[in-house]
């Protein structure tokens, strides 16, 4: 099968679509990716990619358009979104390679779906959309707009129109089907294909839990919708903070705010600011973690979604401090390896204090419970997700 994947994020940016594309290629399919130059989390186009238009990585052919870098301001974000839309359209108008199907994979923006729709209509191809961000809800989650604004209403109509023209849609969280039917009011049956883990590792050793210092790790984007900036204030009033070490692995718009607050409160001895590292290097921090912090603010319907780190942490067998709701919390409650906290400074502080009170045996039990839950749910694995994607693409081609 000749598959064209259209996505705004791809290697070296750390998103599961890279694993999916390479898995499909390893199964003998001819996979081409249309994407941009990497900038997510870096605040700039990576220098080594400024002139790259085409490359082949692990048997996947990759075309890169000239896009604007994603930075901190809303203006730069708008420029990035528009550059992808016009760049994809321009490339696809002159791209003459024949494909069997198009797979769009969208974090943001919805305009990628529109570009794929136009290309598929022009070339009489089926379009399968595998989404992670729901639109226009992502704009609410990032405080880019409010529901009562004209801009939101315009984006709502654009999103509904784009989704309604796709041949089949799947998302990584079951509750998205409810969102489509009740909020977007689209009579579409949205399938669930879970976002697989990025790690090649599984069930890390339980021998590294530390009885002297509790090591809490956060790995991911440091953005407003995570609420991660509340961590410093939560730690400040904990009496036993000399027994606590928090590693922050990642980058994002809220990193500077968090670092400044840590310095203001003289908490440098409690925090390790690692910054952005490759997916392979994150395993070191998981290995040494007594627990993993997984936050997602309940400020929009995006809170229904499952953060990627949920399945990642289950697979690696680590306890969780969870500040989330929706499908992600539902999974963690069923796996019986988490402590939950409310989304406030007081709530986080209370959750950390509970974690500090866990014995080594408690942590081993929680980590083992999480791994066993992952092991008993094959739908969380990369192979299962890719087989589900393939099955749906075959069905569309044959229909």
C-alpha positions as CSV (number, residue, x, y, z in Angstrom):
1,X,0.0,0.0,0.0
2,X,1.3,3.5,-0.9
3,X,0.4,5.8,2.0
4,X,0.8,9.5,2.2
5,X,0.9,10.8,5.8
6,X,0.3,14.6,6.3
7,X,1.3,15.9,9.7
8,X,2.8,19.0,11.2
9,X,5.1,17.2,13.7
10,X,7.6,14.5,12.8
11,X,11.1,13.3,13.7
12,X,13.2,14.7,15.3
13,X,10.1,16.2,17.1
14,X,9.0,13.6,19.6
15,X,5.5,12.4,18.6
16,X,4.1,9.0,18.1
17,X,3.4,9.5,14.3
18,X,7.1,8.8,13.7
19,X,6.8,5.4,15.4
20,X,3.6,4.7,13.5
21,X,5.1,5.7,10.1
22,X,8.2,3.6,10.7
23,X,6.1,0.6,11.9
24,X,4.0,0.8,8.7
25,X,7.1,0.9,6.6
26,X,8.6,-2.1,8.4
27,X,5.5,-4.1,7.4
28,X,6.4,-3.6,3.8
29,X,4.2,-0.5,3.0
30,X,5.5,2.4,0.9
31,X,5.2,5.3,3.3
32,X,5.7,9.0,2.5
33,X,5.4,11.8,5.1
34,X,4.7,15.5,4.3
35,X,5.6,17.7,7.2
36,X,7.5,20.8,8.2
37,X,10.9,21.7,9.5
38,X,11.2,20.8,13.2
39,X,10.7,23.7,15.7
40,X,8.3,22.4,18.4
41,X,9.8,22.9,21.8
42,X,12.9,24.5,20.4
43,X,11.5,28.0,19.7
44,X,13.4,28.0,16.3
45,X,13.9,25.9,13.2
46,X,16.7,23.5,14.0
47,X,19.8,24.7,12.1
48,X,20.5,21.4,10.5
49,X,17.0,21.3,9.0
50,X,16.8,24.8,7.6
51,X,17.7,23.6,4.1
52,X,16.3,20.1,4.2
53,X,13.5,19.5,1.7
54,X,13.7,15.7,1.4
55,X,15.2,12.9,3.3
56,X,14.7,9.2,4.0
57,X,14.8,8.0,7.6
58,X,14.2,4.3,8.5
59,X,12.6,3.6,5.1
60,X,10.1,6.5,5.4
61,X,10.3,9.2,2.7
62,X,10.0,12.7,4.2
63,X,9.2,15.9,2.4
64,X,9.5,19.1,4.4
65,X,7.8,22.4,3.5
66,X,9.2,25.8,4.6
67,X,7.2,26.6,7.7
68,X,7.6,29.3,10.4
69,X,9.0,28.4,13.7
70,X,6.7,27.9,16.7
71,X,7.6,30.4,19.4
72,X,5.9,31.7,22.5
73,X,3.6,34.4,21.1
74,X,0.1,33.9,19.7
75,X,1.3,35.8,16.6
76,X,4.1,33.3,15.9
77,X,1.6,30.5,16.5
78,X,-0.8,32.0,13.9
79,X,2.1,32.4,11.5
80,X,3.1,28.8,12.0
81,X,-0.5,27.5,11.4
82,X,-0.9,29.6,8.2
83,X,2.6,28.6,6.9
84,X,1.6,24.9,7.2
85,X,-1.7,25.5,5.5
86,X,-0.3,27.4,2.5
87,X,2.8,25.3,2.4
88,X,1.0,22.0,2.3
89,X,-1.5,23.3,-0.3
90,X,1.4,24.5,-2.6
91,X,3.3,21.3,-2.3
92,X,0.3,19.0,-2.9
93,X,-0.7,21.0,-6.0
94,X,2.5,20.1,-7.7
95,X,3.1,16.7,-6.1
96,X,2.4,14.1,-8.8
97,X,3.2,10.8,-7.0
98,X,0.2,8.4,-6.9
99,X,-1.0,7.1,-3.6
100,X,-3.6,4.6,-2.4
101,X,-4.7,6.6,0.6
102,X,-4.0,9.6,2.7
103,X,-3.6,9.5,6.5
104,X,-3.7,12.9,8.3
105,X,-2.4,13.1,11.8
106,X,-3.1,16.4,13.5
107,X,-2.0,17.9,16.8
108,X,-2.7,21.4,15.6
109,X,-4.0,23.1,13.5
110,X,-7.3,21.9,11.8
111,X,-6.0,23.4,8.6
112,X,-4.0,20.3,8.0
113,X,-7.2,18.3,7.6
114,X,-8.5,20.9,5.1
115,X,-5.3,20.5,3.0
116,X,-5.7,16.8,3.0
117,X,-9.4,17.0,2.1
118,X,-8.6,19.2,-0.9
119,X,-5.8,16.9,-2.1
120,X,-8.0,13.8,-1.7
121,X,-10.9,15.3,-3.6
122,X,-8.6,16.4,-6.4
123,X,-7.0,12.9,-6.7
124,X,-10.1,10.8,-5.8
125,X,-8.4,9.3,-2.7
126,X,-9.9,8.2,0.6
127,X,-8.9,10.3,3.7
128,X,-8.4,8.7,7.1
129,X,-7.8,11.2,9.9
130,X,-6.1,10.0,13.1
131,X,-6.3,12.9,15.5
132,X,-4.8,13.9,18.8
133,X,-6.1,17.5,19.2
134,X,-9.8,18.3,18.9
135,X,-10.7,21.5,17.2
136,X,-11.7,24.2,17.9
137,X,-11.4,22.9,21.6
138,X,-7.6,23.2,21.5
139,X,-8.0,27.0,21.2
140,X,-10.0,27.1,24.5
141,X,-7.4,24.8,26.3
142,X,-4.6,27.2,25.4
143,X,-6.5,30.3,26.3
144,X,-6.3,31.5,22.7
145,X,-10.0,32.4,22.7
146,X,-13.4,32.0,24.5
147,X,-16.6,30.2,23.5
148,X,-18.6,33.4,23.2
149,X,-16.3,35.1,20.7
150,X,-16.8,35.5,17.0
151,X,-13.4,33.9,16.3
152,X,-14.4,30.8,18.2
153,X,-17.7,30.5,16.2
154,X,-15.8,30.9,12.9
155,X,-13.3,28.2,13.9
156,X,-16.2,26.0,15.1
157,X,-17.8,26.2,11.6
158,X,-14.4,25.6,9.9
159,X,-13.7,22.6,12.1
160,X,-17.1,21.0,11.6
161,X,-16.8,21.5,7.8
162,X,-13.3,20.0,7.7
163,X,-14.2,16.9,9.8
164,X,-17.4,16.3,7.9
165,X,-15.5,15.8,4.7
166,X,-13.2,13.2,6.0
167,X,-14.0,9.5,5.1
168,X,-13.1,8.1,8.5
169,X,-11.9,9.5,11.8
170,X,-10.2,8.0,14.8
171,X,-8.8,9.6,17.9
172,X,-6.7,8.4,20.8
173,X,-9.4,8.8,23.5
174,X,-12.9,7.2,23.6
175,X,-14.7,10.4,24.8
176,X,-14.0,12.2,21.5
177,X,-16.9,10.3,20.0
178,X,-19.1,12.1,22.6
179,X,-17.5,15.5,21.8
180,X,-18.2,15.0,18.1
181,X,-21.9,14.1,18.6
182,X,-22.7,16.5,21.4
183,X,-20.5,19.6,21.0
184,X,-19.7,19.6,17.2
185,X,-23.1,18.0,16.6
186,X,-21.7,15.8,13.8
187,X,-23.2,12.4,13.3
188,X,-19.8,10.7,12.9
189,X,-18.8,7.5,14.7
190,X,-15.3,8.3,15.9
191,X,-13.1,5.2,16.4
192,X,-10.6,4.8,19.2
193,X,-7.0,4.0,18.4
194,X,-4.8,4.6,21.4
195,X,-1.6,6.7,21.1
196,X,1.2,4.1,21.6
197,X,4.2,4.6,23.8
198,X,7.3,6.2,22.3
199,X,9.6,4.0,24.4
200,X,11.2,0.8,23.2
201,X,11.6,-0.2,26.9
202,X,9.2,-2.0,29.1
203,X,8.7,-2.6,32.9
204,X,11.8,-1.0,34.3
205,X,13.6,-2.5,37.4
206,X,11.8,-1.9,40.7
207,X,15.1,-1.9,42.5
208,X,15.9,1.8,42.1
209,X,13.3,3.2,44.5
210,X,15.0,5.5,47.0
211,X,14.2,5.3,50.7
212,X,16.1,8.5,51.5
213,X,14.9,10.9,48.8
214,X,11.6,10.7,46.9
215,X,12.2,11.5,43.2
216,X,9.2,12.9,41.3
217,X,9.6,13.3,37.6
218,X,7.7,15.3,35.0
219,X,8.4,14.6,31.4
220,X,6.6,16.5,28.6
221,X,5.7,19.9,27.3
222,X,5.7,22.7,29.9
223,X,2.6,24.6,28.9
224,X,-0.4,26.4,30.5
225,X,-2.8,23.5,30.0
226,X,-0.7,21.2,32.2
227,X,-0.7,23.5,35.2
228,X,2.9,22.6,35.8
229,X,3.8,26.2,36.9
230,X,2.0,25.5,40.3
231,X,4.7,23.0,41.3
232,X,7.1,25.5,42.9
233,X,4.4,27.0,45.2
234,X,3.2,23.5,46.1
235,X,6.6,22.4,47.2
236,X,7.4,25.6,49.1
237,X,5.3,24.8,52.2
238,X,6.1,21.1,52.4
239,X,8.0,20.5,55.6
240,X,10.0,17.5,54.4
241,X,11.1,19.1,51.1
242,X,14.7,18.1,51.9
243,X,13.4,14.5,51.2
244,X,12.1,15.6,47.8
245,X,13.8,15.9,44.4
246,X,11.7,16.9,41.3
247,X,13.1,16.6,37.8
248,X,11.5,18.6,35.0
249,X,12.3,17.1,31.6
250,X,11.0,19.1,28.7
251,X,10.5,22.6,27.4
252,X,7.6,24.9,26.6
253,X,6.0,28.3,27.1
254,X,5.8,28.0,30.9
255,X,9.3,26.9,31.6
256,X,10.7,30.4,32.2
257,X,7.8,31.1,34.6
258,X,8.4,27.9,36.5
259,X,12.2,28.5,36.7
260,X,11.8,32.1,37.9
261,X,9.4,31.0,40.6
262,X,11.7,28.3,41.8
263,X,14.5,30.9,42.2
264,X,12.2,33.4,43.9
265,X,11.3,30.7,46.5
266,X,14.9,29.5,46.9
267,X,13.9,25.9,45.9
268,X,16.9,25.2,43.6
269,X,17.9,22.3,45.8
270,X,14.5,20.6,45.3
271,X,14.3,20.9,41.5
272,X,16.4,19.7,38.6
273,X,15.6,21.5,35.4
274,X,16.8,19.1,32.6
275,X,15.3,20.7,29.5
276,X,14.4,18.9,26.3
277,X,16.0,15.6,25.7
278,X,15.5,12.8,23.1
279,X,13.0,10.1,23.7
280,X,15.7,7.6,24.2
281,X,17.3,9.7,27.0
282,X,14.1,10.1,28.9
283,X,14.4,6.5,30.0
284,X,17.1,7.5,32.5
285,X,14.6,9.7,34.3
286,X,11.9,7.1,34.3
287,X,14.4,4.6,35.7
288,X,15.3,6.8,38.6
289,X,11.7,8.0,39.4
290,X,9.8,7.0,42.5
291,X,6.8,8.4,40.7
292,X,5.8,10.3,37.6
293,X,3.7,13.5,37.7
294,X,1.0,13.5,35.0
295,X,-1.0,16.8,35.0
296,X,-3.7,18.0,32.6
297,X,-6.0,21.0,33.6
298,X,-9.7,20.5,33.4
299,X,-10.2,23.8,31.5
300,X,-11.9,22.5,28.4
301,X,-13.1,19.3,26.7
302,X,-9.5,18.5,25.9
303,X,-9.3,17.3,29.5
304,X,-11.2,14.2,28.2
305,X,-8.1,13.2,26.3
306,X,-5.5,10.7,27.4
307,X,-2.1,12.3,27.9
308,X,0.6,10.2,26.1
309,X,2.5,9.9,29.3
310,X,-0.3,7.8,30.8
311,X,0.3,4.8,28.6
312,X,4.1,5.4,28.6
313,X,4.2,5.3,32.4
314,X,2.0,2.2,32.6
315,X,4.3,0.4,30.2
316,X,7.4,1.3,32.2
317,X,5.8,0.3,35.5
318,X,6.1,3.5,37.6
319,X,3.7,4.9,40.2
320,X,1.8,8.0,39.2
321,X,0.8,11.3,40.8
322,X,-2.1,12.3,38.7
323,X,-3.8,15.7,38.3
324,X,-6.2,14.9,35.5
325,X,-9.7,13.9,34.7
326,X,-11.5,12.3,31.7
327,X,-10.3,9.1,29.9
328,X,-6.7,9.4,31.3
329,X,-7.9,9.4,34.9
330,X,-10.3,6.5,34.2
331,X,-7.3,4.4,33.0
332,X,-5.2,5.3,36.0
333,X,-8.0,4.5,38.4
334,X,-8.4,1.1,36.9
335,X,-4.7,0.3,36.9
336,X,-4.5,0.9,40.7
337,X,-1.1,2.5,40.7
338,X,-1.7,6.2,41.3
339,X,-2.3,8.9,43.8
340,X,-4.6,11.7,42.6
341,X,-4.6,15.4,43.5
342,X,-6.8,18.3,42.7
343,X,-5.6,21.0,40.3
344,X,-4.5,23.7,42.8
345,X,-1.4,24.5,44.7
346,X,-2.9,22.9,47.8
347,X,-4.0,19.9,45.9
348,X,-0.6,19.3,44.4
349,X,1.0,19.8,47.8
350,X,-1.3,17.2,49.4
351,X,-0.6,14.7,46.6
352,X,3.1,15.1,47.0
353,X,2.8,14.6,50.8
354,X,0.9,11.4,50.2
355,X,3.6,10.2,47.8
356,X,6.3,11.0,50.4
357,X,4.5,8.7,52.8
358,X,4.7,5.7,50.5
359,X,7.0,2.9,51.5
360,X,9.2,1.1,49.1
361,X,6.8,-1.8,49.1
362,X,3.9,0.6,48.3
363,X,5.8,1.9,45.3
364,X,6.7,-1.5,44.0
365,X,3.1,-2.6,44.2
366,X,1.8,0.5,42.4
367,X,4.4,0.3,39.7
368,X,3.7,-3.5,39.2
369,X,-0.1,-2.8,39.1
370,X,0.4,-0.2,36.3
371,X,2.6,-2.5,34.2
372,X,0.2,-5.4,34.6
373,X,-2.7,-3.2,33.4
374,X,-0.7,-2.2,30.4
375,X,0.3,-5.9,29.7
376,X,-3.4,-6.9,29.9
377,X,-4.5,-4.3,27.4
378,X,-2.8,-5.0,24.0
379,X,-4.7,-2.1,22.5
380,X,-2.1,0.2,24.1
381,X,0.8,-1.3,22.1
382,X,2.3,0.2,18.9
383,X,1.7,-3.0,16.8
384,X,-2.0,-3.0,17.8
385,X,-2.5,0.7,17.0
386,X,-0.7,0.3,13.6
387,X,-2.7,-2.9,12.8
388,X,-5.9,-0.9,13.6
389,X,-4.9,2.0,11.3
390,X,-4.0,-0.4,8.5
391,X,-7.3,-2.3,8.8
392,X,-9.3,0.9,8.6
393,X,-7.2,2.1,5.6
394,X,-7.8,-1.2,3.8
395,X,-11.5,-1.0,4.5
396,X,-11.7,2.5,3.1
397,X,-9.8,1.6,-0.1
398,X,-12.1,-1.4,-0.6
399,X,-15.3,0.5,0.0
